[in-house]
Amino acid sequence: MDNNRTSEIKRKTNETDISLQLAVDGTGKTEIETDIPFLNHMLDLFTKHGQFDLEVKAQGDIEIDDHHTVEDIGICLGQSLYNALGNKKGIKRYASVFVPMDEALAQVVIDVSNRPHFEYHAEYPSNLVGSFSTELVHEFLWKFALEARLTLHVIVHYGHNTHHMIEAVFKGLGRALDEATMIDPRVQGVPSTKGVL
């Protein structure tokens, strides 16, 4: 087993300045500093439920809106996960998780496939949670899946409270990734008949 499945990413553009560190085999520790409180909360949930360790420091042009910062954190997190997993030898690869949050139910299904694909089925009662635009959930998840090279399916089956629905998604993402990236001692090499992921 690789005991050093970690990665650090730094990304600086005219719109954002981000540094991110991820340890796949962590204990749920977070140190998250962005200018978007709702995103901080979601990343904290993702990390704790995935048993990762995550540090994020991000500044962005939120005077315009939150879009660039959310998108670029998704990019950095995806790149970091991809790098940390390395050759993916011994991982379980697949996971499917249902997570309830009070009245809301979300399902997250993952294949650590090296083939990025994203399916997203969610209809939220509100376009905003506080000042956070719910359309940015799609943006974050799509960029994360693309850069991590995951097949990611997210389905919010139902719910009445938009905060609860999105919270179930991020908890589910953490739990599904934790399961899919676990080392299974029965797996010899990579879990693919192709011999490579």
C-alpha positions, 0 to 999 in steps of 0.5 A: 500500500502506498502510504503517501497518497498526497498532493499539493497544487498551486494555481494563480490566475488573474482571477484566483490565487489558490493553494491546496493540499490533499491527503487521501489517507487522512483523518478528516482534518480541514484547514479551509480559508476561502471567501465563500462561507457556504463552500467552506462548509461543503468542503469541510463536510466532504473532507470529514465524511471522506476521511481525507485531510484537506488544506485550502487557501483561496482568494478570488474575484468574488466582487464579480461573483463566486464563479471563478473561485468555486470553479478553480477550487474544483479544478485544483481539488480534482488535479490533486486527487488525480496526482495523489492516486498515482497509478491507482494500483489496488484501489476498489475503483467503484463506489455507490453511496446514498446519503440522507440529510433530513428530508433530502436524499442524494446518491453519488456513484463513482468510477475512478476510471481515468475517463472523465464523465459527469451526470448531474440530476438535481432540481433545487427549490431555491437558486440561492443558499444565502448568497451562494448560487446553486448552479455553482454546485454543478460547476464545481462537481463537473470541473472536479470530475474532469480534472480527477478523471472520474466518472461521476454520477450525482442524483438528488432524488428529493428534498425540500431544503436546498441547503440539505440537498446540497449538503447530502451531495457533498457528504455523499461525494466524500463517502463515495470517494473514500470507498472507491479509493480504498486499497483492497488487498485482494486487488492485484495491480489495477482493477481493470481488464485493460491492465491500466486505468 
